[in-house]
Amino acid sequence: MVFQAVIPKMSTAPSINHEYILTYAKIRRQEHRRLKDENFDVWFRLSSFAFYPIPLNEKRYSNPDNDDRGNWKADPFDAPNIRKNLTYIIKNPQTGVEFLPPTGRCWRTDEKKFKKLLSDNRIIFGTNGKSRPQLKVFYEEKKMLGEVETTWYEGNNKGTVTEATKELQKNFEKKIFSTPKPIRLIKSLLRIATNSDDIILDSFAGSGTTAHAVLDLNARDGGNRNFILIECEDYADNITAERIRRVIKGVPGAKDKKLKQGLGGGFSFYNLGAAIDMDEMLEGKNLPSYKDLAGYVFFTATGEKIKISQIDKKNYYIGSAKGIEIFLMYEPNKEKLKKLALNLDFAEKIAAKFPRNKKLIFSLATFLDEWSLSEFNIDFAQIPYAIYRYVE
Ligand SMILES: C[S@@+](CC[C@H](N)C(=O)[O-])C[C@H]1O[C@@H](n2cnc3c(N)ncnc32)[C@H](O)[C@@H]1O
């Protein structure tokens, strides 16, 4: 798409006022891309990606001949390509003037279907009745199918960066971000590209327009879209997340009633910890803290967040999940780490403490054989290799 980011004021040189919106799909739909009467069933069943149509523009439909079927618009009756069965003479019944399709084109239907359309008062010959044939397209019959979006995203329809700056100012009372995108723009993209229960990822969150647009759309159409936003700058909390907090609760100065009341919804805010590089760990470099590694292995094994208060580092205990007691034998110190391994003493100690439960132990090494491990009801997971989902 081409997005008209700025509506230029007076300028002496051509103003660069557009930005590109690129679209990628994992599996792009190759056929039945456009929703039509003929493919209505199959269109919704296919899992490949196709853009949803946009609502018909009702303003383009009217009813000058008081047709019982309601408002309609006139579409050309010719179509691209030359096809023999779609090339025939159409005679204007009022004037007797004969028409062939324009050069290089054909009619939309074969002659038999055309005659049916004509007798059903679905063909007109211009507003004066003397021109080429046109097809009456009825609003009521087409509204389910909508119409295709175009690549031209005009500022007046989709909003501009200027509008977005003002929207943001309403949330923060001052200018705080230089290139925000308008909510209308992101909402338009969400409408044509997502289902009402999709998860929307924006890994360049900036001022958080994406989350605002998701919440706004959910509040209006009853959708249940979720969002994941990522922002690497230090304003992630006080601009990106803060904006979302405010639109959820309500923005006092907003003109829009819904925004003023608050769009509702919720989210969690996380700070990314230091990266844990398992290969470096083997070499004793950049060793993560005990808590960081404990949180990582615990989450990977159980899918649950570790409870920091349960960590008992002295006994290498990091918590339990679904009846399994979990241990991490680890020291963020190269020399200590080299000497650390699961041994008989430790196995006996924890077997005495948790005689019935299964025990999962993360450690760099073990001195116990398979038989002893199973005697103690211990599963041994060697870090950094054996870190995977353990508890289902
Ligand atoms: C142009 S802004 C996005 C504007 C946003 N659409 C809005 O309406 O506010 C791009 C944002 O991506 C962030 N960013 C750039 N590289 C990043 C990265 N690797 N991880 C996370 N955020 C990143 C920048 O800090 C900046 O805030």
The ligand as an ORCA input file, in Angstrom:
! r2SCAN-3c Opt
* xyz 0 1
  C       8.892      4.391     13.671
  S       8.735      3.862     15.299
  C       7.203      3.051     15.305
  C       6.071      4.009     15.390
  C       4.791      3.334     15.761
  N       4.203      2.666     14.629
  C       3.844      4.369     16.339
  O       2.746      4.580     15.810
  O       4.190      4.981     17.326
  C       9.849      2.496     15.401
  C      10.101      2.057     16.827
  O      10.794      0.810     16.813
  C      11.735      0.783     17.857
  N      12.768     -0.221     17.548
  C      13.725     -0.156     16.609
  N      14.473     -1.284     16.614
  C      13.946     -2.103     17.564
  C      14.254     -3.410     18.026
  N      15.255     -4.102     17.512
  N      13.498     -3.955     18.996
  C      12.464     -3.255     19.504
  N      12.096     -2.003     19.108
  C      12.845     -1.434     18.152
  C      12.244      2.211     17.906
  O      12.788      2.524     19.172
  C      10.976      3.014     17.610
  O      10.321      3.385     18.792
*
